[in-house]
Amino acid sequence: MRFHILGPLAAHPSTPSPAKHRALLGSLLVDSGRVVPTDALIEELWGTNQPRTARSTLQVYVSQLRKTLSDGGPSVLLTRTSGYLLATAPGDLDLDRFHEQRTAGDQAYASQDYERAARHLRQALALWNGPALADVPQGTRLRTAADRLDLLRLDTLEQRISADLWTGRYRQVIPELTELTRAHPLRESLHAHLMVALYQSHQTSEALNLYDRIRHRLADELGVDPGPGLRELHLRMLDSTDVRHFEQCLSARPVTASRAAPAPGSWPSRTEQAPVVHLPRPLPGPSLRREQLGEAEMLLSRIRRSCEGGVLAITGAPGVGKTAFATELAHRTGDLFPDGRVLITLRGDDHSPLSPRDTLLRVLRRVCPAEATRFSQRSANDLDDVTVILTNLLKGRRTLLVLDDVHSEAQIQPLMATDSTLVVTSRRTALSLDAVRYTALGPLAPEDSAVLLAHAAGAPVEEDPQAGADIARLCEHLPLALRGAAAWLDAHPSWPARMLATRLEDPRTRLDTLAVGEHDVRSRLLTVYQDLRPAERQAFRLMSLTPAVDFAPWSAAALLDVPAQQGADIIETLSQVRLLTPVPVPGRPARFRLDRLTHPLAAELLARDDSGGSHGSDVADHSGDDSREARSAVARLSTAYLHRAQEAERQLTPGRRPQADPNPPELREPVAGEPTGSPATALRWFYEEHASLLDVFHAAHAAGLWDQVGSLAESLVGYYETGAAWEPWAAVGELALDAARRAADPRAEAVALCAQGSLAWQRHQLDVAAARFGLAHRRARQASHRHSEARALIGLADTEYSWGHLEAARRMYTKAILLSRTDSFPHSLCDALRGQALVELHYGDAQAALDGFTACRDTAHRTGDQRWASYASRMADRIHEGVLPGDDASWEIRPGVWSLPDV
């Protein structure tokens, strides 16, 4: 098959006709050889008006397109786990042939073989037959891709014109450039090319008039002046200076650093020193952040053209690929910085941050080693001295300094006084500096993670794409971790990718698995940890005790035993250096989490401290208190969650149990993060915090905090009962009963058994319910816990009622009513009155039943329990309507619990 997208879409021997098929084929071709996610294809084909059958319809389109393309041979349209892949052979796609010729042209240009460069670039441009994907219906994805390809075509055309100018074809390119400047009236580089062609063709006045026209147009339409390059070209023409070597105008696109310097005298500001290029090689493999690199190039261009210097900060988590991004960016921007591009790491051999003075000395050694040697021999060599020397050396020079792994603003502030442009990499989300522009790097997209893994690991991942997806997820889609995973597979060639995924699933072995040579995730994270102050280090270690899902700052304050504001400040610090990850949730206050890589490290550091071990300088500051502090921290955390859960329970089911202490003494600031408002608000709070509550509940059980375990379980019963959440209710109930028995606490055992009995009764497991309630009644009487005794009596009565033993049920309901009235248990009183009223209905005494439901409603109103009040009112209305239990009607025997006619 041969495919064409550089113009109208075509596939040979057969091109699909339906519009959707053409859009689908175009979407696959622009990402040829890569998996295009199903969701991306659906969005491209239907936009925001997606039919309910979009996924199945897409499968039909794929099947039809596959038949069109197969032509009796093997299919090139492949199905993958996350989407579809069009596997084109080398040379089958015109875009691939275009890139091949364009690359050859670049290489020839870099070696100053401009004739060959122009020839290859012409061949690349000859493959075009109009705007990219000209006849294909385009959604957002295809429109963006087509625009990018058209810009690539224009860049290539400019590069070919630049090569023609270097070979002296000035007059030949004037007609073409004239048309291009009309089509792109604000593109300064095209005007610069045309000015050079006119000037070298002895048409100086036309060249100067062209400058005036674009200057006026930029002022009228954009309110800006021409950039420094165009202004300098204009001045050179006014001075009748040779412009043949005007590199900034002749280089339409970045080329490699091997291109020779201009002829002597063409750049007076650079005659004293040759360009300096000290950049590491770009990492092997595909470039995975093309759009961000393009945006960063534009930012650097604006900073450079401002003539005022500036800083581009590349920020992101450890291992996200900041250094690799900055390196690739520096390699791509050679035309912007012809006087030099240098990368300097701002850490010493022991990974500690360099001082401001050492930072400047390291820059000086890179920029001018001879001057650095002379400077080191002086007796006075303070910070101001080296700043002055660097400022003079870099004055008027278009130099890029890449400062890698910046720890503080003090390291880079002196360099901002030079004429250099600075690119800095930092884990911090923001820097306290003027004129900083930011490029924030996040984890890779899943499809890009798959590409990186496939390139780095090869066959093991390609043979098991799902294992590859699991590996990427467990690596948090961070390039460093992904390369570490690939290195592990390379070191274990006989092991399948699934084996690695299994090892990574276990947080205890995850960091060991990813500690492979230079791709050591633990080592990189420990560097961040070392930079923290002792209190922040302790906080990070204790953060391993927080809920695994996410947590609010108030829970961290409780865990750390600090005031709310101090806790929020510590959380902000850990978030700033990317050891904590913000979890944005619309409509909710900020929340945070430890990810799959930082959580194991925090737990590991805490465990080492618990055992009294050390890990070198990275944990040498541990106080040794964590072994004693961990249990206390879990106690504070569980107490904080308990307080809020009890408050939510009081709002959701008022009067359900005796009033608890609203301000437990263990809480430093009990109001922070407290649910307030209506039962609906409380229900939402339980829903949102449920996963965190379960994590804290299990942590409390693991720490042997039996009282908190029982109380947390009890506070969840109302939520579980309201939502009929039987599975989590059962799991929590088992651990609550275990905690009560470990503590030998009959009161707590009675409470746990009542909860288990209620769950069994709602599941219609009547024998289990009777056993649980019977044992709960005995334990309650043993502990003299009258509230549990009342609840157990009601549970036993409900069981007897369900069996049809009405007289036994009536006696137990009556006892529970007396007990609840005597000891002021309003929720139990409502429940018992409800049961007694149901029994009276079965005996045919509608008035007694009505009196019972009325008393139930009034009691619920007094406690503010609208759920029970509404239930009692509904039952009273049914009695008024004359509907009785024997009328083949379903009956709501408790709020939300129904008895069907055939039961």
Order of alpha helices (4+ residues) and beta strands (2+ residues): beta-beta-alpha-beta-alpha-alpha-beta-beta-alpha-alpha-alpha-alpha-alpha-alpha-alpha-alpha-beta-alpha-beta-alpha-beta-alpha-alpha-alpha-beta-beta-beta-alpha-alpha-alpha-alpha-alpha-alpha-beta-beta-alpha-alpha-alpha-alpha-beta-beta-alpha-alpha-alpha-alpha-alpha-alpha-alpha-alpha-alpha-alpha-alpha-alpha-beta-beta
